[in-house]
Amino acid sequence: MAFDSKGSKVWESAVSLPTNGQFSQACAMSDGSTVFAGTFGKSMQIVRVDAKGNLISNKTYSASKSL
């Protein structure tokens, strides 16, 4: 979800997530896209959306132990 300088919603996007976790980091990129990262049990998920909220990539990395 993104908001303009007046607090109005610009876009909203849904991403399928594993249970038991949440995104804990967000980083705005110079091209206008945003990267979100978080841990979900024994995996880490990194999602990137463009400036309009369209999905660019969605990667999940597994670990042998809970993160």
Secondary structure, 3 states (H helix, E strand, C coil): CEECCCCCEEECCCCCCCCCEEEEEEEECCCCCEEEEEEECCEEEEEEECCCCCEEEEEEEECCCCC
